[in-house]
Amino acid sequence: MTVSDYLATFVSIIVGLALADLAGSLHRLLRSGPRVIWDWLTPLAALNVAFAIQSVWWATFNGLVHTQSVTFAEFTPRVFSTMLLFLLASAALPDEVPQEGLSLRRYYDDNRRYFWALYALWVGSILARRVGEAVIDGHRLADIAWLVGGNAVVIPPMIALMFLRSRLLHGAFLIVLLSVTLTSWFSDRVGG
């Protein structure tokens, strides 16, 4: 087993647990039948997270394939961002459906600050990790700015959505985020 295999396996376990948590929550919602009052924002948020999980797993191979050695300090930021992704997956859908029922609209409204805070922290942790890696690798400041620029634009709207109640804005941003994620990764190949 190579170093990259060893590291990718560890990250894949956390990513797999995140997807399993999301799938388990969806299963409980579907099995609860009429006790769940469905709403479009909660499943849309969960779908975004599902594709974020897949994109992390997808990027893990290409990001670690050439790794020959790594220190604990270098690997810790990757573990931290992956743990944030797990927490985000856990927050996307409710864990339980009470006997008296559950409104997914109310769940989203009550959970939006936590959800968007985790999303912004997750994206920010990835950017911080990439900047740290670029600095360690001796990249120029202009290269680092380019690396961060396009991804950093999503953080301010995520923070704003913690405080804005407009369901239309939430839905529009989730659709844009999903579109960007899908177009970014749709044609990407593992190992290519």
C-alpha positions as CSV (number, residue, x, y, z in Angstrom):
1,M,0.0,0.0,0.0
2,T,1.5,3.3,-1.0
3,V,1.3,6.5,1.0
4,S,-1.3,8.0,-1.3
5,D,-3.4,4.8,-0.9
6,Y,-3.1,4.9,2.8
7,L,-4.2,8.6,3.0
8,A,-7.0,8.3,0.5
9,T,-8.4,5.3,2.4
10,F,-8.6,7.3,5.6
11,V,-10.3,10.2,3.8
12,S,-12.6,7.8,2.0
13,I,-13.8,6.3,5.3
14,I,-14.9,9.7,6.6
15,V,-16.5,10.6,3.2
16,G,-18.3,7.3,3.1
17,L,-19.6,7.8,6.6
18,A,-20.9,11.2,5.5
19,L,-22.8,9.8,2.6
20,A,-24.1,6.9,4.7
21,D,-25.4,9.4,7.3
22,L,-27.2,11.4,4.5
23,A,-28.6,8.2,3.0
24,G,-29.8,7.0,6.4
25,S,-31.6,10.2,7.2
26,L,-33.2,10.1,3.8
27,H,-34.3,6.5,4.4
28,R,-35.9,7.5,7.7
29,L,-37.8,10.4,6.0
30,L,-39.1,8.1,3.2
31,R,-40.1,5.4,5.6
32,S,-42.0,7.9,7.8
33,G,-44.5,8.4,5.0
34,P,-47.4,10.8,5.8
35,R,-45.7,12.0,9.1
36,V,-43.3,14.0,6.9
37,I,-44.5,17.2,5.3
38,W,-42.1,17.7,2.4
39,D,-40.6,20.9,1.2
40,W,-38.3,21.6,-1.7
41,L,-35.4,23.4,0.0
42,T,-34.4,20.6,2.4
43,P,-34.0,17.9,-0.3
44,L,-32.2,20.5,-2.6
45,A,-29.8,21.3,0.2
46,A,-29.2,17.6,0.8
47,L,-28.6,17.0,-2.9
48,N,-26.0,19.8,-2.9
49,V,-24.3,18.1,0.0
50,A,-24.4,14.7,-1.7
51,F,-22.6,16.1,-4.7
52,A,-20.1,17.9,-2.5
53,I,-19.4,14.5,-0.8
54,Q,-18.9,12.9,-4.2
55,S,-16.7,15.7,-5.4
56,V,-14.4,15.3,-2.3
57,W,-14.1,11.6,-2.9
58,W,-13.4,12.3,-6.6
59,A,-10.8,14.9,-5.9
60,T,-9.1,12.8,-3.2
61,F,-7.6,10.5,-5.8
62,N,-6.2,13.2,-8.0
63,G,-5.1,15.3,-5.0
64,L,-3.2,12.5,-3.3
65,V,-2.1,10.2,-6.2
66,H,1.5,11.6,-6.3
67,T,1.9,11.9,-2.6
68,Q,5.1,10.1,-1.6
69,S,5.3,11.4,2.0
70,V,3.3,13.7,4.3
71,T,3.6,14.9,7.8
72,F,0.9,14.7,10.4
73,A,0.7,18.6,10.3
74,E,0.2,18.5,6.5
75,F,-2.5,15.9,6.6
76,T,-4.5,17.3,9.6
77,P,-6.1,20.2,7.5
78,R,-7.5,17.6,5.1
79,V,-8.9,15.6,7.9
80,F,-10.4,18.7,9.5
81,S,-12.1,19.7,6.2
82,T,-13.4,16.2,5.7
83,M,-14.8,16.2,9.3
84,L,-16.6,19.5,8.5
85,L,-18.1,17.8,5.4
86,F,-19.4,15.0,7.6
87,L,-21.0,17.5,10.0
88,L,-22.5,19.3,7.0
89,A,-24.0,16.0,5.7
90,S,-25.4,15.3,9.2
91,A,-27.1,18.7,9.2
92,A,-28.6,18.5,5.8
93,L,-31.5,16.2,6.8
94,P,-33.1,15.6,10.1
95,D,-31.9,12.5,12.1
96,E,-35.3,11.5,13.3
97,V,-39.0,11.9,12.5
98,P,-40.9,12.4,15.8
99,Q,-44.2,10.5,16.2
100,E,-46.2,13.7,15.8
101,G,-44.6,14.4,12.4
102,L,-42.1,16.7,10.9
103,S,-42.2,19.7,8.5
104,L,-39.1,19.8,6.3
105,R,-39.9,23.5,5.7
106,R,-39.7,24.2,9.4
107,Y,-36.6,22.0,9.7
108,Y,-34.8,24.0,7.0
109,D,-35.8,27.3,8.5
110,D,-34.8,26.3,12.0
111,N,-31.5,24.7,10.8
112,R,-30.4,27.2,8.1
113,R,-27.9,29.1,10.3
114,Y,-26.1,25.9,11.4
115,F,-26.2,24.4,7.8
116,W,-24.8,27.5,6.1
117,A,-22.2,28.1,8.8
118,L,-20.9,24.6,8.3
119,Y,-21.0,25.0,4.5
120,A,-19.0,28.2,4.7
121,L,-16.6,26.7,7.2
122,W,-16.1,23.7,5.0
123,V,-15.4,25.7,1.8
124,G,-13.1,28.1,3.8
125,S,-11.2,25.1,5.3
126,I,-10.6,23.7,1.8
127,L,-9.4,27.1,0.6
128,A,-7.1,27.6,3.6
129,R,-5.7,24.1,3.0
130,R,-5.0,24.8,-0.6
131,V,-3.3,28.1,0.2
132,G,-1.2,26.4,2.8
133,E,-0.2,23.7,0.3
134,A,0.6,26.3,-2.3
135,V,2.8,28.4,0.1
136,I,4.6,25.2,1.2
137,D,5.2,24.3,-2.5
138,G,6.6,27.8,-3.2
139,H,3.9,29.1,-5.5
140,R,3.8,32.8,-6.3
141,L,1.2,35.0,-4.7
142,A,-0.6,35.5,-8.0
143,D,-1.0,31.8,-8.4
144,I,-2.4,31.5,-4.9
145,A,-4.8,34.4,-5.5
146,W,-6.0,32.6,-8.7
147,L,-6.4,29.3,-6.7
148,V,-8.6,31.0,-4.1
149,G,-10.5,33.6,-6.1
150,G,-13.2,31.6,-7.8
151,N,-14.0,29.4,-4.8
152,A,-14.0,32.2,-2.3
153,V,-16.9,34.0,-3.9
154,V,-19.4,31.4,-2.5
155,I,-18.5,32.1,1.1
156,P,-20.1,35.6,1.5
157,P,-23.5,34.4,0.1
158,M,-23.4,31.4,2.4
159,I,-22.8,33.7,5.4
160,A,-25.6,36.0,4.2
161,L,-28.0,33.0,3.9
162,M,-27.5,32.3,7.6
163,F,-29.4,35.5,8.3
164,L,-31.7,36.0,5.2
165,R,-35.1,34.3,5.4
166,S,-36.0,34.6,1.7
167,R,-36.8,31.1,0.5
168,L,-36.4,32.3,-3.1
169,L,-32.8,33.4,-2.4
170,H,-32.0,30.2,-0.6
171,G,-33.4,28.1,-3.5
172,A,-31.7,30.2,-6.2
173,F,-28.3,30.0,-4.5
174,L,-28.7,26.2,-4.0
175,I,-29.6,25.8,-7.7
176,V,-26.6,27.9,-8.7
177,L,-24.3,26.0,-6.3
178,L,-25.5,22.7,-7.6
179,S,-25.1,23.8,-11.2
180,V,-21.5,25.0,-10.6
181,T,-20.6,21.7,-8.8
182,L,-22.0,19.6,-11.6
183,T,-20.4,21.5,-14.4
184,S,-17.1,21.6,-12.5
185,W,-17.0,17.8,-12.0
186,F,-19.2,16.3,-14.7
187,S,-16.4,15.6,-17.2
188,D,-13.5,15.2,-14.8
189,R,-11.9,11.8,-14.8
190,V,-10.3,10.0,-11.9
191,G,-6.6,9.5,-12.8
192,G,-6.9,11.7,-15.8
